């Protein structure tokens, strides 16, 4: 579709839900932001600005192990 926007077609609604709920997805060390299209119109008008994922931090000093410090 150009401009790093791709369209995926799924064989079933269950498969689509599994992929959308099962992220975080990446390819070649790059984050893939997947969203289900909303409304009618140009796909380029869709918002691809948010992705939810966990971050694991190692070797944090004890004095910094507070939610407010992160």
ABEGO torsion letter per residue (X at the ends): XEGGBBBBBBABAAAAAAAAAAOBBBBGGBBBBBBBBBEBEBAAABBBABBBBBBBBBGBBAAABBAAAX
